[in-house]
Amino acid sequence: MKDHQASGARRGMRRGTKYTVPKYDPASGDSYRPGTSFDPQTAAKLIRMSAAVNMSISGFLNALVEAVEEDPATNTPAGWPQATQLREAG
């Protein structure tokens, strides 16, 4: 099998590119499997936190999103910082 990563070909969008709306229908009942990229420091933090609570990465992220309160006016997490305070993984 050809190793696509070694050839320089990338699957999906490059990190830091503008968000695109996922093509997912929750009514389908299928699990949503987003592809994500984490910079090394954030990945290490995610792994440490997941291990500390004895959860898989997927289980931890599911629990984290479930625990966050959503602002009904903006659909953003309550208390979410302004866009200028955020940075994309690069």
C-alpha positions as a printed NumPy array, in Angstrom:
array([[  0.   ,   0.   ,   0.   ],
       [  1.339,   3.42 ,  -0.922],
       [  2.156,   5.759,   1.95 ],
       [  0.352,   8.971,   1.006],
       [  1.846,  10.972,   3.874],
       [  5.417,  10.214,   2.813],
       [  4.722,  11.388,  -0.727],
       [  3.698,  14.803,   0.524],
       [  0.021,  14.355,  -0.332],
       [ -2.3  ,  15.594,   2.403],
       [ -5.749,  14.396,   3.237],
       [ -8.241,  17.054,   4.292],
       [ -7.718,  20.741,   4.826],
       [ -4.424,  22.208,   5.995],
       [ -4.34 ,  23.339,   9.593],
       [ -5.264,  26.977,   9.974],
       [ -7.514,  27.139,   6.91 ],
       [-10.963,  28.644,   7.177],
       [-13.594,  26.432,   8.764],
       [-16.004,  24.673,   6.438],
       [-19.385,  23.392,   7.522],
       [-19.293,  19.598,   7.975],
       [-21.604,  17.508,   5.856],
       [-23.189,  15.568,   8.704],
       [-26.827,  14.747,   9.399],
       [-27.411,  14.037,  13.113],
       [-30.744,  12.434,  12.182],
       [-28.793,   9.636,  10.468],
       [-27.821,   8.232,  13.852],
       [-24.234,   7.748,  12.646],
       [-21.299,   8.846,  14.78 ],
       [-19.601,  12.067,  13.727],
       [-15.882,  11.478,  13.156],
       [-14.125,  14.78 ,  12.587],
       [-10.492,  14.795,  11.568],
       [ -8.528,  17.04 ,  13.893],
       [ -4.982,  18.301,  14.117],
       [ -3.267,  19.359,  17.33 ],
       [  0.07 ,  21.108,  17.662],
       [  2.553,  19.036,  19.729],
       [  2.086,  20.973,  22.992],
       [ -1.697,  20.817,  22.794],
       [ -1.597,  17.122,  21.857],
       [  0.589,  16.35 ,  24.874],
       [ -1.797,  18.302,  27.122],
       [ -4.807,  16.45 ,  25.685],
       [ -3.133,  13.079,  26.228],
       [ -2.159,  13.961,  29.827],
       [ -5.653,  15.184,  30.714],
       [ -7.347,  12.144,  29.133],
       [ -5.008,   9.756,  30.955],
       [ -5.529,  11.587,  34.262],
       [ -9.286,  10.961,  34.102],
       [ -8.813,   7.443,  32.674],
       [-10.652,   8.202,  29.423],
       [ -9.89 ,   7.716,  25.748],
       [ -9.221,  10.851,  23.712],
       [-12.582,  10.455,  21.983],
       [-14.424,   9.883,  25.265],
       [-12.683,  12.855,  26.87 ],
       [-13.52 ,  15.206,  23.988],
       [-17.139,  13.985,  24.005],
       [-17.421,  14.62 ,  27.763],
       [-15.723,  18.012,  27.419],
       [-18.092,  19.228,  24.693],
       [-21.078,  17.861,  26.618],
       [-20.   ,  19.762,  29.756],
       [-19.592,  23.142,  28.024],
       [-22.6  ,  25.473,  28.21 ],
       [-23.705,  26.8  ,  24.813],
       [-24.727,  30.453,  24.409],
       [-28.126,  30.189,  22.673],
       [-27.76 ,  33.604,  21.031],
       [-24.454,  32.858,  19.307],
       [-24.108,  29.035,  19.464],
       [-20.621,  29.589,  20.889],
       [-19.4  ,  28.199,  24.194],
       [-20.478,  30.499,  27.054],
       [-17.606,  32.845,  27.877],
       [-15.832,  32.113,  24.575],
       [-13.033,  34.633,  23.933],
       [-13.099,  37.115,  21.078],
       [-11.741,  35.825,  17.763],
       [ -8.615,  37.976,  18.144],
       [ -7.697,  36.023,  21.28 ],
       [ -7.815,  32.658,  19.512],
       [ -5.204,  31.026,  17.308],
       [ -5.352,  28.147,  14.877],
       [ -3.042,  25.15 ,  15.274],
       [ -0.315,  25.614,  12.741]])
